[in-house]
Amino acid sequence: MIRKGRFASELNEKVAKFTSSIEEDIRLFDADISLNKAHVKMLYEREIITKNEYSVLLEGLNKIMEEGVECFDLDPSLEDIHMAIEKKLTQIVGEIGKKLHTAKSRNDQVATDLRIVLRHEVKEISHRIDSFQKMLLEKSKNHVKSVMIGYTHLQQAQVTTLAHYLLSYVSMMDRDKERLEGTQKRINLSPLGACAFNTTSYNISREQTAEELGFEGVLENSIDAVSSRDFILEVLANISILCVNLSRLVQDLILWNTQEFDYIELPDEYCSTSSIMPQKKNPDVLELIRAKISSVLGGMFSGFSILNSLSQTYNRDLQEMTVHMWKGCDITKEIIEILYEIVDNSHFKLENMYGKAKNSFVFATDLADFLVRKKGIPFREAHSLVGSLVREMIDENMIVDAEKIYNILKRKADVIISKDEITEILDPHQSIESKDVLGGPAPNQTSTYIKKRKER
């Protein structure tokens, strides 16, 4: 459509299909109609087009909006949604439709459309994070005393609670939202009016169209306005960090679902069985989430690679960034939604969690701290003593028992510590209660955290 004049021949059919972004642009349809309506209103008020021309163009755009994107023949020769809308408008209103493109370029038009749609995508992702956090807070409220083992290096470390564990993701997601909110401010600036890259000789008002389209301001330098895609890189980076954070939860749920951990029963509808092993309950959905997160990360790396060393101002390479942006946003929204449902409908096996904590050596740090605090033993000596105690109990295949620990300590160091004191140290609930420090697992701390976060 726009080749007439400069070129004598039409674009090769294969090349037209290769270069067209019409299918990916479908999600820009509403934004592009809104942009065009704001633009022609500004053109009229700046006396660049007549009142009649404005009325005709506006009526035609409203008709296209009513008919919806389904009214288009997605012809690759049209290259993109902007040309498709202009062609459709001209079919409806006649020659006046050709005035739609006055004082703008596809360069500033696509940059503006992307920002309009992307600010909605970012807001939608933030809303889903918010819902996920609210679910975790509600679930944590019921588990402030639910004992479980906390791990470091995937080795049993210390006693904590399920609430303390779940709340760690609430905190992580706070930062995910903050990053997206910061990016939102940089997205919400209007490039419209920058035209190809050098603005225009028409007496337009960029401020007016920016306000009309809900932008917080104008992206001032016209070269920067059409060529910058760092806002896309920011979104890709932010959702990649979010997905990596969620991948850690996914991995834990997969581990907890094994017979070796046996901490959780995943809902049947998010699992599958084996084609030959009837006993299997495989966490397929979680595994696919884990894999799809890799696609988000791949999109981020692709985005950085596309923009790397690209000369100013507009280059067609930028078209490919939007593919990765849409895919990343769609996968991220889907992951949050499905993971929400899995966590919300899973059954945590609290008795198993407690039993493993009760019969493990996670008491070791508490015992060492007790020896320091109550018996005046330097921590390094207490650490060494308790370490040798644990080694002996493992070598002798002993179960965790207050009397056995009492006898070993008395023999090794003649430490005066009663069986009752050891029994108290071995109590997982007592261990948790003792961690009454800001951010700790003590019920008092986690309940306060939940209350503050729900109020926020």
FENVEN-V289925 format. One record per backbone hydrogen bond with DSSP energy under -1.0 kcal/mol. NH is the residue of the N-H (numbers start at 1). CO is the residue of the C=O. Records with the same first field share a line. If there is no record, write none. Layout:
BEGIN
NH=CO  CO
END
This chain:
BEGIN
7=3
16=12
17=13
18=14
19=15
20=16
21=79
25=21
28=25
29=26
32=28
33=29
34=30
35=31
36=32
37=33
38=34
39=35
40=36
41=37
42=38
43=39
44=40
45=41
46=42
47=44
48=43
49=43
54=50
55=51
56=52
57=53
58=54
59=55
60=56
61=57
62=58
63=59
64=60
65=61
66=62
67=63
68=64
71=68
72=69
75=73
78=75
79=76
80=78
84=80
85=81
86=82
87=83
88=84
89=85
90=86
91=87
92=88
93=89
94=90
97=94
98=95
99=96
100=97
102=99
104=101
109=105
110=106
111=107
112=108
113=109
114=110
115=111
116=112
117=113
118=114
119=115
121=117
122=118
123=119
124=120
125=121
126=122
127=123
128=124
129=125
130=126
131=127
132=128
133=129
134=130
135=131
136=132
137=133
138=134
139=135
140=136
141=137
142=139
143=140
148=160
150=158
152=155
155=152
157=150
160=148
162=146
163=143
165=161
166=162
167=163
169=166
170=166
171=167
172=168
173=169
174=170
175=171
176=172
177=173
178=174
179=175
180=176
181=177
182=178
183=179
184=180
185=181
187=183
188=184
189=187
190=217
194=191
199=194
204=202
209=205
210=206
211=207
212=208
213=209
214=211
215=210
216=188
219=190
220=218
225=221
226=222
227=223
228=224
233=229
234=230
235=231
236=232
237=233
238=234
239=235
240=236
241=237
242=238
243=239
244=240
245=241
246=242
247=243
248=244
250=246
251=247
252=248
253=249
254=250
255=251
256=252
257=253
258=255
262=258
263=256
264=256
265=347
270=267
271=268
272=282
280=277
282=272
284=282
285=270
287=283
288=284
289=285
290=286
291=287
292=288
293=289
296=292
297=293
298=294
299=295
300=296
301=297
302=298
303=299
304=300
305=301
306=302
307=303
308=304
310=307
318=315
319=316
320=317
321=318
324=320
325=321
326=322
327=323
328=324
329=325
330=326
331=327
332=328
333=329
334=330
335=331
336=332
337=333
338=334
339=335
340=336
341=337
342=338
343=339
344=340
345=341
347=265
349=263
350=348
353=349
354=350
355=351
356=352
357=353
358=354
359=355
360=357
364=361
367=363
368=364
369=365
370=366
371=367
372=368
373=369
374=370
377=371
382=378
383=379
384=380
385=381
386=382
387=383
388=384
389=385
390=386
391=387
392=388
393=389
394=390
395=391
396=392
397=394
398=393
405=401
406=402
407=403
408=404
409=405
410=406
411=407
412=408
413=409
414=410
415=409
417=415
422=418
423=419
424=420
425=421
426=422
431=427
432=428
433=429
434=430
435=432
436=434
437=435
440=437
442=435
446=442
447=443
448=444
449=445
450=446
451=447
452=448
453=449
454=450
455=451
456=452
END
